[in-house]
Amino acid sequence: MKKINLMVFSMLTLGLLTFSGCSEKTKDSANETVEEAKDDMDDNISDAKEDINEASADFKAKVKEDKESLKTEVDEAVAKLDKKIEEADAKIEKATDKEKAKWQERKKELNREKEELKASWDETQDETAEKWDAFKASTKAKIEKAKEDLRD
């Protein structure tokens, strides 16, 4: 950006000098310098575009990698929730009526958390790169909540 500003300033300065009554040779020299400055500016713009495209590609690759990592975490959390749900089912079969109600409520909570995780993952398909960081933080918080519940 500084290069572009410097080039524009140079072009303006040369333009002012050109129009201030210079000799024909000086005007030709100034015109050449202006053309060179334009070429340099075009090169700088091309370089900047390449840098932006490269940065964009790097960011998209990172988002893809993050999504794959998050998918693995979601799958692991869902598998653990499924296991706890199976354990709750086994305890419901053996429990007294009073305990059954407790385990059925626990099973509902686990199923709700599992569905929230699955819904969060389904939303990743719609997330853009700009929203990715916020989405990732939200989903990780849900995973942590599920892990905390599994420790109980």
DSSP file (Angstrom, degrees, kcal/mol; ACC not computed):
  #  RESIDUE AA STRUCTURE BP1 BP2  ACC     N-H-->O    O-->H-N    N-H-->O    O-->H-N    TCO  KAPPA ALPHA  PHI   PSI    X-CA   Y-CA   Z-CA
    1    1 A M     >        0   0    0      0, 0.0     4,-2.4     0, 0.0     5,-0.2   0.000 360.0 360.0 360.0 -39.3    0.0    0.0    0.0
    2    2 A K  H  >  +     0   0    0      1,-0.2     4,-2.7     2,-0.2     5,-0.2   0.879 360.0  53.9 -65.0 -36.3    2.9    2.3    0.8
    3    3 A K  H  > S+     0   0    0      2,-0.2     4,-2.5     1,-0.2    -1,-0.2   0.915 108.7  48.2 -62.9 -41.9    4.4    1.5   -2.6
    4    4 A I  H  > S+     0   0    0      2,-0.2     4,-2.7     1,-0.2    -2,-0.2   0.924 112.3  48.4 -65.3 -44.3    1.2    2.5   -4.3
    5    5 A N  H  X S+     0   0    0     -4,-2.4     4,-2.6     1,-0.2    -2,-0.2   0.910 112.0  49.9 -61.9 -41.4    0.9    5.7   -2.4
    6    6 A L  H  X S+     0   0    0     -4,-2.7     4,-2.6     2,-0.2    -1,-0.2   0.904 111.1  49.3 -63.5 -41.2    4.5    6.5   -3.2
    7    7 A M  H  X S+     0   0    0     -4,-2.5     4,-2.8     2,-0.2    -2,-0.2   0.921 111.4  48.1 -65.0 -43.6    3.9    5.8   -6.8
    8    8 A V  H  X S+     0   0    0     -4,-2.7     4,-2.5     2,-0.2    -2,-0.2   0.925 112.7  48.8 -63.3 -43.9    0.9    8.0   -6.9
    9    9 A F  H  X S+     0   0    0     -4,-2.6     4,-2.5     1,-0.2    -2,-0.2   0.914 112.0  49.6 -60.7 -43.2    2.8   10.8   -5.2
   10   10 A S  H  X S+     0   0    0     -4,-2.6     4,-2.8     1,-0.2     5,-0.2   0.919 110.4  50.0 -62.2 -43.4    5.6   10.4   -7.6
   11   11 A M  H  X S+     0   0    0     -4,-2.8     4,-2.4     1,-0.2    -2,-0.2   0.912 111.7  47.9 -62.8 -42.3    3.3   10.6  -10.6
   12   12 A L  H  X S+     0   0    0     -4,-2.5     4,-2.5     2,-0.2    -1,-0.2   0.912 112.2  49.3 -65.3 -42.3    1.6   13.7   -9.3
   13   13 A T  H  X S+     0   0    0     -4,-2.5     4,-2.3     1,-0.2    -2,-0.2   0.934 112.8  47.1 -62.4 -45.7    4.9   15.4   -8.6
   14   14 A L  H  X S+     0   0    0     -4,-2.8     4,-2.3     1,-0.2    -1,-0.2   0.881 110.7  53.1 -64.7 -36.8    6.2   14.5  -12.1
   15   15 A G  H  X S+     0   0    0     -4,-2.4     4,-2.1    -5,-0.2    -1,-0.2   0.915 108.5  49.3 -63.4 -43.3    3.0   15.7  -13.6
   16   16 A L  H  < S+     0   0    0     -4,-2.5     4,-0.3     1,-0.2    -2,-0.2   0.906 112.2  48.4 -63.2 -40.9    3.3   19.1  -11.8
   17   17 A L  H >< S+     0   0    0     -4,-2.3     3,-0.9     1,-0.2     5,-0.3   0.883 109.5  53.8 -65.7 -36.7    6.8   19.4  -13.0
   18   18 A T  H >X S+     0   0    0     -4,-2.3     4,-0.7     1,-0.2     3,-0.5   0.905 111.4  43.7 -64.2 -42.1    5.8   18.5  -16.5
   19   19 A F  T 3< S+     0   0    0     -4,-2.1    -1,-0.2     1,-0.2    -2,-0.2   0.367  93.4  83.9 -88.1   6.2    3.1   21.2  -16.7
   20   20 A S  T <4 S-     0   0    0     -3,-0.9    -1,-0.2    -4,-0.3    -2,-0.1   0.085 117.4 -80.9-100.3  26.0    5.2   23.9  -15.2
   21   21 A G  T <4 S+     0   0    0     -3,-0.5    -2,-0.1     1,-0.1    -3,-0.1   0.876  70.1 165.4  88.2  39.3    7.0   25.0  -18.3
   22   22 A C     <  -     0   0    0     -4,-0.7    -1,-0.1    -5,-0.3    -4,-0.0  -0.354  42.8 -92.6 -80.3 165.8    9.8   22.4  -18.7
   23   23 A S     >  -     0   0    0      1,-0.1     4,-2.4    -2,-0.1     5,-0.2  -0.261  39.7-103.6 -70.1 166.6   11.8   22.0  -21.9
   24   24 A E  H  > S+     0   0    0      1,-0.2     4,-2.4     2,-0.2     5,-0.2   0.888 123.1  51.9 -60.6 -40.7   10.7   19.4  -24.5
   25   25 A K  H  > S+     0   0    0      1,-0.2     4,-2.3     2,-0.2    -1,-0.2   0.902 110.5  48.1 -63.8 -41.8   13.4   17.0  -23.4
   26   26 A T  H  > S+     0   0    0      2,-0.2     4,-2.7     1,-0.2    -2,-0.2   0.879 110.4  52.1 -66.5 -38.6   12.4   17.4  -19.7
   27   27 A K  H  X S+     0   0    0     -4,-2.4     4,-2.6     2,-0.2    -2,-0.2   0.914 110.2  48.1 -64.3 -42.5    8.7   16.8  -20.7
   28   28 A D  H  X S+     0   0    0     -4,-2.4     4,-2.4     2,-0.2    -2,-0.2   0.916 112.7  48.7 -63.3 -42.3    9.7   13.6  -22.6
   29   29 A S  H  X S+     0   0    0     -4,-2.3     4,-2.4     1,-0.2    -2,-0.2   0.911 111.7  49.3 -63.1 -41.9   11.7   12.4  -19.6
   30   30 A A  H  X S+     0   0    0     -4,-2.7     4,-2.6     2,-0.2    -2,-0.2   0.901 109.7  51.5 -64.6 -40.7    8.8   13.2  -17.3
   31   31 A N  H  X S+     0   0    0     -4,-2.6     4,-2.4     2,-0.2    -2,-0.2   0.905 110.1  49.6 -63.1 -40.7    6.4   11.3  -19.6
   32   32 A E  H  X S+     0   0    0     -4,-2.4     4,-2.7     2,-0.2    -2,-0.2   0.917 111.0  49.5 -62.5 -42.9    8.8    8.3  -19.6
   33   33 A T  H  X S+     0   0    0     -4,-2.4     4,-2.6     2,-0.2    -2,-0.2   0.898 110.1  50.7 -64.1 -40.6    9.0    8.4  -15.8
   34   34 A V  H  X S+     0   0    0     -4,-2.6     4,-2.4     2,-0.2    -1,-0.2   0.923 111.0  48.8 -63.0 -43.7    5.2    8.6  -15.5
   35   35 A E  H  X S+     0   0    0     -4,-2.4     4,-2.5     2,-0.2    -2,-0.2   0.911 111.7  49.1 -62.3 -42.7    4.9    5.6  -17.8
   36   36 A E  H  X S+     0   0    0     -4,-2.7     4,-2.8     1,-0.2    -1,-0.2   0.903 110.4  51.1 -62.9 -40.6    7.5    3.7  -15.7
   37   37 A A  H  X S+     0   0    0     -4,-2.6     4,-2.5     2,-0.2    -2,-0.2   0.897 109.7  50.1 -63.5 -39.9    5.6    4.6  -12.6
   38   38 A K  H  X S+     0   0    0     -4,-2.4     4,-2.7     2,-0.2    -2,-0.2   0.924 111.5  48.5 -63.2 -44.2    2.3    3.3  -14.1
   39   39 A D  H  X S+     0   0    0     -4,-2.5     4,-2.5     2,-0.2    -2,-0.2   0.921 112.1  48.7 -62.0 -43.9    4.0    0.1  -15.1
   40   40 A D  H  X S+     0   0    0     -4,-2.8     4,-2.6     1,-0.2    -1,-0.2   0.907 111.5  49.9 -61.7 -41.1    5.5   -0.3  -11.6
   41   41 A M  H  X S+     0   0    0     -4,-2.5     4,-2.5     2,-0.2    -2,-0.2   0.909 109.7  50.7 -64.7 -41.6    2.1    0.4  -10.1
   42   42 A D  H  X S+     0   0    0     -4,-2.7     4,-2.4     2,-0.2    -2,-0.2   0.912 111.2  49.0 -61.5 -41.9    0.5   -2.2  -12.4
   43   43 A D  H  X S+     0   0    0     -4,-2.5     4,-2.6     2,-0.2    -2,-0.2   0.916 111.1  49.6 -62.5 -43.2    3.1   -4.7  -11.3
   44   44 A N  H  X S+     0   0    0     -4,-2.6     4,-2.5     1,-0.2    -2,-0.2   0.886 110.4  50.2 -64.0 -38.7    2.5   -3.9   -7.6
   45   45 A I  H  X S+     0   0    0     -4,-2.5     4,-2.5     2,-0.2    -1,-0.2   0.916 110.5  49.7 -65.5 -42.3   -1.2   -4.3   -8.1
   46   46 A S  H  X S+     0   0    0     -4,-2.4     4,-2.3     2,-0.2    -2,-0.2   0.921 111.6  48.8 -61.8 -43.7   -0.7   -7.7   -9.7
   47   47 A D  H  X S+     0   0    0     -4,-2.6     4,-2.5     1,-0.2    -2,-0.2   0.909 110.7  50.8 -62.2 -41.7    1.6   -8.7   -6.9
   48   48 A A  H  X S+     0   0    0     -4,-2.5     4,-2.5     2,-0.2    -2,-0.2   0.906 109.6  50.3 -63.8 -40.9   -1.0   -7.6   -4.3
   49   49 A K  H  X S+     0   0    0     -4,-2.5     4,-2.7     2,-0.2    -1,-0.2   0.915 110.5  49.7 -63.3 -42.2   -3.8   -9.6   -6.1
   50   50 A E  H  X S+     0   0    0     -4,-2.3     4,-2.6     2,-0.2    -2,-0.2   0.918 110.8  50.0 -61.7 -43.4   -1.6  -12.7   -6.1
   51   51 A D  H  X S+     0   0    0     -4,-2.5     4,-2.6     2,-0.2    -2,-0.2   0.909 111.5  48.6 -61.5 -42.4   -0.9  -12.2   -2.4
   52   52 A I  H  X S+     0   0    0     -4,-2.5     4,-2.5     2,-0.2    -2,-0.2   0.925 112.1  48.5 -64.1 -44.6   -4.6  -11.8   -1.7
   53   53 A N  H  X S+     0   0    0     -4,-2.7     4,-2.3     2,-0.2    -2,-0.2   0.900 112.6  48.6 -62.7 -40.3   -5.4  -14.9   -3.7
   54   54 A E  H  X S+     0   0    0     -4,-2.6     4,-2.5     2,-0.2    -2,-0.2   0.921 112.0  48.3 -65.7 -43.6   -2.7  -16.9   -1.9
   55   55 A A  H  X S+     0   0    0     -4,-2.6     4,-2.5     2,-0.2    -2,-0.2   0.893 111.4  51.1 -63.3 -39.6   -3.9  -15.8    1.5
   56   56 A S  H  X S+     0   0    0     -4,-2.5     4,-2.6     2,-0.2    -2,-0.2   0.917 110.3  48.4 -63.6 -43.5   -7.5  -16.6    0.5
   57   57 A A  H  X S+     0   0    0     -4,-2.3     4,-2.2     2,-0.2    -2,-0.2   0.906 111.9  49.9 -63.9 -41.5   -6.5  -20.1   -0.6
   58   58 A D  H  X S+     0   0    0     -4,-2.5     4,-2.2     2,-0.2    -2,-0.2   0.912 111.4  48.9 -62.7 -42.3   -4.5  -20.6    2.7
   59   59 A F  H  X S+     0   0    0     -4,-2.5     4,-2.6     1,-0.2    -2,-0.2   0.918 110.7  49.7 -64.8 -43.2   -7.5  -19.5    4.7
   60   60 A K  H  X S+     0   0    0     -4,-2.6     4,-2.3     1,-0.2    -1,-0.2   0.894 110.3  51.1 -63.1 -38.6   -9.8  -21.8    2.9
   61   61 A A  H  X S+     0   0    0     -4,-2.2     4,-2.4     2,-0.2    -1,-0.2   0.899 110.4  49.3 -64.7 -39.8   -7.4  -24.7    3.4
   62   62 A K  H  X S+     0   0    0     -4,-2.2     4,-2.9     2,-0.2    -2,-0.2   0.916 110.3  50.2 -65.7 -42.1   -7.3  -23.9    7.1
   63   63 A V  H  X S+     0   0    0     -4,-2.6     4,-2.6     2,-0.2    -2,-0.2   0.916 110.8  49.8 -61.8 -41.9  -11.1  -23.8    7.4
   64   64 A K  H  X S+     0   0    0     -4,-2.3     4,-2.2     2,-0.2    -2,-0.2   0.923 112.2  47.6 -62.5 -43.5  -11.3  -27.1    5.6
   65   65 A E  H  X S+     0   0    0     -4,-2.4     4,-2.3     1,-0.2    -2,-0.2   0.913 112.1  49.9 -63.4 -43.1   -8.8  -28.6    8.0
   66   66 A D  H  X S+     0   0    0     -4,-2.9     4,-3.0     1,-0.2    -2,-0.2   0.899 109.3  52.0 -61.9 -41.1  -10.6  -27.2   11.0
   67   67 A K  H  X S+     0   0    0     -4,-2.6     4,-2.6     2,-0.2    -1,-0.2   0.915 109.7  48.8 -62.9 -42.4  -13.9  -28.6    9.7
   68   68 A E  H  X S+     0   0    0     -4,-2.2     4,-1.9     2,-0.2    -1,-0.2   0.914 113.3  47.3 -63.5 -41.9  -12.4  -32.0    9.4
   69   69 A S  H  X S+     0   0    0     -4,-2.3     4,-2.1     1,-0.2    -2,-0.2   0.919 113.2  48.0 -64.2 -44.2  -10.9  -31.8   12.9
   70   70 A L  H  X S+     0   0    0     -4,-3.0     4,-2.9     1,-0.2     5,-0.2   0.886 107.7  55.7 -65.1 -38.2  -14.2  -30.6   14.3
   71   71 A K  H  X S+     0   0    0     -4,-2.6     4,-2.8     1,-0.2    -1,-0.2   0.910 107.5  50.1 -59.6 -41.9  -16.1  -33.4   12.5
   72   72 A T  H  X S+     0   0    0     -4,-1.9     4,-2.4     2,-0.2    -1,-0.2   0.929 111.7  47.8 -62.1 -45.0  -13.9  -35.9   14.2
   73   73 A E  H  X S+     0   0    0     -4,-2.1     4,-2.5     2,-0.2    -2,-0.2   0.910 112.6  48.6 -62.5 -42.8  -14.5  -34.3   17.6
   74   74 A V  H  X S+     0   0    0     -4,-2.9     4,-2.8     2,-0.2     5,-0.2   0.931 111.3  50.1 -63.2 -45.2  -18.3  -34.2   17.0
   75   75 A D  H  X S+     0   0    0     -4,-2.8     4,-2.3    -5,-0.2    -2,-0.2   0.906 111.7  48.3 -60.6 -41.8  -18.3  -37.8   15.9
   76   76 A E  H  X S+     0   0    0     -4,-2.4     4,-2.2     2,-0.2    -1,-0.2   0.921 112.4  48.2 -65.0 -43.1  -16.3  -38.9   19.0
   77   77 A A  H  X S+     0   0    0     -4,-2.5     4,-2.4     2,-0.2    -2,-0.2   0.910 111.8  49.7 -64.1 -41.7  -18.7  -36.9   21.3
   78   78 A V  H  X S+     0   0    0     -4,-2.8     4,-2.7     2,-0.2    -1,-0.2   0.905 109.9  51.6 -63.4 -41.1  -21.7  -38.4   19.7
   79   79 A A  H  X S+     0   0    0     -4,-2.3     4,-2.1    -5,-0.2    -2,-0.2   0.907 110.8  47.7 -62.9 -41.3  -20.3  -41.9   20.0
   80   80 A K  H  X S+     0   0    0     -4,-2.2     4,-2.2     2,-0.2    -1,-0.2   0.897 111.6  50.2 -66.3 -39.4  -19.7  -41.3   23.8
   81   81 A L  H  X S+     0   0    0     -4,-2.4     4,-2.5     2,-0.2    -2,-0.2   0.910 108.7  52.6 -63.8 -41.3  -23.2  -40.0   24.2
   82   82 A D  H  X S+     0   0    0     -4,-2.7     4,-2.4     1,-0.2    -2,-0.2   0.908 108.9  50.2 -59.2 -41.7  -24.5  -43.0   22.4
   83   83 A K  H  X S+     0   0    0     -4,-2.1     4,-2.2     1,-0.2    -1,-0.2   0.918 111.1  47.9 -63.7 -42.7  -22.6  -45.2   24.8
   84   84 A K  H  X S+     0   0    0     -4,-2.2     4,-2.5     2,-0.2    -1,-0.2   0.867 109.9  53.2 -66.4 -34.9  -24.0  -43.3   27.8
   85   85 A I  H  X S+     0   0    0     -4,-2.5     4,-2.4     2,-0.2    -2,-0.2   0.918 108.8  49.3 -64.6 -42.2  -27.5  -43.6   26.3
   86   86 A E  H  X S+     0   0    0     -4,-2.4     4,-2.2     2,-0.2    -2,-0.2   0.901 110.8  50.4 -62.1 -40.9  -27.1  -47.4   26.1
   87   87 A E  H  X S+     0   0    0     -4,-2.2     4,-2.2     1,-0.2    -2,-0.2   0.903 109.6  50.8 -63.4 -40.3  -25.9  -47.5   29.7
   88   88 A A  H  X S+     0   0    0     -4,-2.5     4,-2.3     2,-0.2    -2,-0.2   0.905 108.5  52.1 -63.7 -40.5  -28.9  -45.5   30.7
   89   89 A D  H  X S+     0   0    0     -4,-2.4     4,-1.9     1,-0.2    -2,-0.2   0.918 109.6  49.5 -59.9 -43.4  -31.2  -48.0   28.9
   90   90 A A  H  X S+     0   0    0     -4,-2.2     4,-1.2     1,-0.2    -1,-0.2   0.893 112.2  47.4 -64.1 -39.3  -29.5  -50.8   30.7
   91   91 A K  H  X S+     0   0    0     -4,-2.2     4,-1.5     1,-0.2    -1,-0.2   0.841 107.2  57.0 -71.6 -32.4  -30.0  -49.1   34.1
   92   92 A I  H  < S+     0   0    0     -4,-2.3    -1,-0.2     1,-0.2    -2,-0.2   0.910 104.4  52.9 -63.2 -40.9  -33.6  -48.3   33.2
   93   93 A E  H  < S+     0   0    0     -4,-1.9    -1,-0.2     1,-0.2    -2,-0.2   0.853 118.2  35.7 -62.7 -34.8  -34.3  -52.0   32.7
   94   94 A K  H  < S+     0   0    0     -4,-1.2    -1,-0.2    -5,-0.1    -2,-0.2   0.594  99.9 100.3 -95.0 -12.3  -32.9  -52.9   36.1
   95   95 A A  S  < S-     0   0    0     -4,-1.5     2,-0.1    -3,-0.2    -3,-0.0  -0.256  72.9-112.5 -80.7 159.9  -34.1  -49.9   38.1
   96   96 A T     >  -     0   0    0      1,-0.1     4,-2.8    -2,-0.0     5,-0.2  -0.311  43.4 -94.9 -76.0 171.3  -37.0  -49.5   40.4
   97   97 A D  H  > S+     0   0    0      1,-0.2     4,-1.5     2,-0.2    -1,-0.1   0.895 126.8  50.0 -57.8 -41.5  -39.8  -47.2   39.3
   98   98 A K  H  > S+     0   0    0      1,-0.2     4,-1.1     2,-0.2    -1,-0.2   0.922 114.5  43.4 -64.3 -44.1  -38.3  -44.2   41.2
   99   99 A E  H  > S+     0   0    0      1,-0.2     4,-2.5     2,-0.2     5,-0.2   0.823 105.5  64.0 -71.9 -31.2  -34.9  -44.7   39.7
  100  100 A K  H  X S+     0   0    0     -4,-2.8     4,-2.9     1,-0.2     5,-0.2   0.913 100.0  52.2 -58.5 -42.9  -36.4  -45.3   36.2
  101  101 A A  H  X S+     0   0    0     -4,-1.5     4,-2.1     1,-0.2    -1,-0.2   0.908 110.0  49.1 -60.7 -42.0  -37.7  -41.8   36.1
  102  102 A K  H  X S+     0   0    0     -4,-1.1     4,-2.2     1,-0.2    -1,-0.2   0.935 114.3  44.5 -63.1 -46.5  -34.3  -40.4   37.0
  103  103 A W  H  X S+     0   0    0     -4,-2.5     4,-2.3     1,-0.2    -2,-0.2   0.840 110.9  53.8 -71.0 -32.5  -32.6  -42.5   34.3
  104  104 A Q  H  X S+     0   0    0     -4,-2.9     4,-2.1    -5,-0.2    -1,-0.2   0.899 109.7  48.4 -66.6 -38.7  -35.2  -41.7   31.7
  105  105 A E  H  X S+     0   0    0     -4,-2.1     4,-2.2    -5,-0.2    -2,-0.2   0.915 111.4  50.1 -65.2 -42.3  -34.7  -38.0   32.3
  106  106 A R  H  X S+     0   0    0     -4,-2.2     4,-2.4     1,-0.2    -2,-0.2   0.899 109.2  51.9 -61.7 -40.5  -31.0  -38.5   32.0
  107  107 A K  H  X S+     0   0    0     -4,-2.3     4,-2.6     1,-0.2    -1,-0.2   0.901 107.7  52.0 -63.5 -40.9  -31.5  -40.3   28.8
  108  108 A K  H  X S+     0   0    0     -4,-2.1     4,-2.5     2,-0.2    -2,-0.2   0.919 109.5  49.8 -60.7 -43.8  -33.6  -37.4   27.4
  109  109 A E  H  X S+     0   0    0     -4,-2.2     4,-2.5     2,-0.2    -2,-0.2   0.927 111.8  48.0 -60.5 -45.7  -30.8  -35.0   28.3
  110  110 A L  H  X S+     0   0    0     -4,-2.4     4,-2.4     1,-0.2    -2,-0.2   0.911 112.2  48.8 -63.3 -42.8  -28.2  -37.1   26.6
  111  111 A N  H  X S+     0   0    0     -4,-2.6     4,-2.5     2,-0.2    -1,-0.2   0.887 110.2  51.9 -63.7 -38.6  -30.4  -37.4   23.5
  112  112 A R  H  X S+     0   0    0     -4,-2.5     4,-2.3     2,-0.2    -2,-0.2   0.928 110.9  47.1 -63.8 -45.0  -31.0  -33.7   23.4
  113  113 A E  H  X S+     0   0    0     -4,-2.5     4,-2.3     1,-0.2    -2,-0.2   0.902 111.4  51.9 -62.7 -40.4  -27.2  -33.0   23.6
  114  114 A K  H  X S+     0   0    0     -4,-2.4     4,-2.4     1,-0.2    -2,-0.2   0.926 110.4  47.7 -62.1 -45.1  -26.6  -35.5   20.9
  115  115 A E  H  X S+     0   0    0     -4,-2.5     4,-2.7     1,-0.2    -1,-0.2   0.875 109.6  53.4 -65.3 -37.2  -29.2  -33.9   18.6
  116  116 A E  H  X S+     0   0    0     -4,-2.3     4,-2.5     2,-0.2    -1,-0.2   0.917 109.7  48.4 -62.9 -42.6  -27.7  -30.4   19.3
  117  117 A L  H  X S+     0   0    0     -4,-2.3     4,-2.4     2,-0.2    -2,-0.2   0.929 112.6  47.7 -63.1 -45.0  -24.3  -31.7   18.3
  118  118 A K  H  X S+     0   0    0     -4,-2.4     4,-2.4     1,-0.2    -2,-0.2   0.912 112.0  49.8 -62.9 -41.6  -25.6  -33.3   15.1
  119  119 A A  H  X S+     0   0    0     -4,-2.7     4,-1.9     2,-0.2    -1,-0.2   0.902 109.2  52.6 -64.2 -40.2  -27.6  -30.1   14.3
  120  120 A S  H  X S+     0   0    0     -4,-2.5     4,-0.9     1,-0.2    -1,-0.2   0.920 109.8  48.4 -60.8 -43.0  -24.4  -28.0   14.8
  121  121 A W  H >X S+     0   0    0     -4,-2.4     3,-0.9     1,-0.2     4,-0.6   0.910 107.8  54.5 -65.6 -39.4  -22.5  -30.2   12.4
  122  122 A D  H >< S+     0   0    0     -4,-2.4     3,-0.9     1,-0.3     4,-0.3   0.865 103.7  57.4 -60.5 -34.4  -25.3  -30.0    9.8
  123  123 A E  H >X S+     0   0    0     -4,-1.9     3,-1.7     1,-0.2     4,-0.7   0.759  89.4  74.2 -67.5 -24.1  -25.0  -26.2   10.1
  124  124 A T  H X< S+     0   0    0     -3,-0.9     3,-0.6    -4,-0.9    -1,-0.2   0.813  85.6  64.2 -61.8 -27.2  -21.3  -26.4    9.1
  125  125 A Q  T << S+     0   0    0     -3,-0.9    -1,-0.3    -4,-0.6    -2,-0.2   0.787 107.3  42.5 -65.4 -24.9  -22.2  -27.1    5.6
  126  126 A D  T <4 S+     0   0    0     -3,-1.7    -1,-0.2    -4,-0.3     2,-0.2   0.524  90.8 109.0 -97.0  -8.2  -23.8  -23.6    5.4
  127  127 A E    <<  -     0   0    0     -4,-0.7     2,-0.2    -3,-0.6     5,-0.0  -0.488  57.4-146.2 -77.2 136.6  -21.1  -21.7    7.2
  128  128 A T    >>  -     0   0    0     -2,-0.2     4,-0.9     1,-0.1     3,-0.5  -0.505  30.5-103.4 -91.5 167.3  -18.9  -19.4    5.3
  129  129 A A  H >> S+     0   0    0      1,-0.2     3,-0.5     2,-0.2     4,-0.5   0.855 120.3  57.4 -59.7 -35.7  -15.3  -18.8    6.0
  130  130 A E  H 34 S+     0   0    0      1,-0.2     4,-0.3     2,-0.1    -1,-0.2   0.855 112.7  39.1 -65.7 -34.7  -16.1  -15.5    7.7
  131  131 A K  H <> S+     0   0    0     -3,-0.5     4,-2.4     1,-0.2    -1,-0.2   0.511  91.8  95.5 -90.7  -5.4  -18.4  -17.1   10.2
  132  132 A W  H <X S+     0   0    0     -4,-0.9     4,-3.2    -3,-0.5     5,-0.2   0.890  79.0  51.4 -58.8 -47.9  -16.3  -20.1   10.7
  133  133 A D  H  X S+     0   0    0     -4,-0.5     4,-2.1     1,-0.2    -1,-0.2   0.904 113.1  45.2 -60.1 -43.1  -14.4  -19.0   13.8
  134  134 A A  H  > S+     0   0    0     -4,-0.3     4,-2.1     2,-0.2    -1,-0.2   0.916 115.1  48.2 -66.1 -42.4  -17.6  -18.1   15.7
  135  135 A F  H  X S+     0   0    0     -4,-2.4     4,-2.6     1,-0.2     5,-0.2   0.926 110.4  51.5 -62.7 -44.5  -19.3  -21.3   14.6
  136  136 A K  H  X S+     0   0    0     -4,-3.2     4,-2.6     1,-0.2    -1,-0.2   0.910 109.9  49.3 -60.7 -43.7  -16.3  -23.4   15.7
  137  137 A A  H  X S+     0   0    0     -4,-2.1     4,-1.9    -5,-0.2    -1,-0.2   0.904 111.5  49.7 -62.6 -41.5  -16.2  -21.8   19.1
  138  138 A S  H  X S+     0   0    0     -4,-2.1     4,-1.6     2,-0.2    -2,-0.2   0.923 113.0  45.5 -63.5 -45.1  -19.9  -22.4   19.6
  139  139 A T  H  X S+     0   0    0     -4,-2.6     4,-2.2     1,-0.2    -2,-0.2   0.896 110.5  53.3 -68.1 -39.9  -19.7  -26.0   18.6
  140  140 A K  H  X S+     0   0    0     -4,-2.6     4,-2.6     1,-0.2    -1,-0.2   0.879 106.1  54.5 -61.9 -36.4  -16.6  -26.6   20.7
  141  141 A A  H  X S+     0   0    0     -4,-1.9     4,-2.1     2,-0.2    -1,-0.2   0.894 107.9  49.4 -63.3 -39.3  -18.6  -25.2   23.7
  142  142 A K  H  X S+     0   0    0     -4,-1.6     4,-2.2     2,-0.2    -2,-0.2   0.891 110.2  50.8 -66.0 -39.1  -21.3  -27.7   23.0
  143  143 A I  H  X S+     0   0    0     -4,-2.2     4,-2.5     2,-0.2    -2,-0.2   0.925 110.0  49.6 -63.4 -44.2  -18.8  -30.5   22.9
  144  144 A E  H  X S+     0   0    0     -4,-2.6     4,-2.5     2,-0.2    -2,-0.2   0.888 109.3  52.1 -62.0 -39.6  -17.3  -29.4   26.2
  145  145 A K  H  X S+     0   0    0     -4,-2.1     4,-2.3     1,-0.2    -1,-0.2   0.919 110.1  48.6 -62.7 -42.6  -20.8  -29.3   27.7
  146  146 A A  H  X S+     0   0    0     -4,-2.2     4,-1.8     1,-0.2    -2,-0.2   0.911 111.0  50.4 -63.4 -41.7  -21.4  -32.9   26.6
  147  147 A K  H  X S+     0   0    0     -4,-2.5     4,-1.1     1,-0.2    -2,-0.2   0.898 109.9  50.7 -63.4 -40.3  -18.0  -34.0   28.0
  148  148 A E  H >X S+     0   0    0     -4,-2.5     4,-0.7     1,-0.2     3,-0.5   0.908 109.7  50.1 -63.4 -41.5  -18.8  -32.4   31.3
  149  149 A D  H >< S+     0   0    0     -4,-2.3     3,-0.6     1,-0.2    -1,-0.2   0.833 106.3  56.3 -65.2 -31.9  -22.2  -34.2   31.4
  150  150 A L  H 3< S+     0   0    0     -4,-1.8    -1,-0.2     1,-0.2    -2,-0.2   0.755  98.9  61.2 -72.7 -22.9  -20.5  -37.5   30.6
  151  151 A R  H <<        0   0    0     -4,-1.1    -1,-0.2    -3,-0.5    -2,-0.2   0.742 360.0 360.0 -73.8 -21.8  -18.2  -37.0   33.7
  152  152 A D    <<        0   0    0     -4,-0.7    -1,-0.2    -3,-0.6    -2,-0.1   0.510 360.0 360.0 -63.8 360.0  -21.2  -37.0   36.0
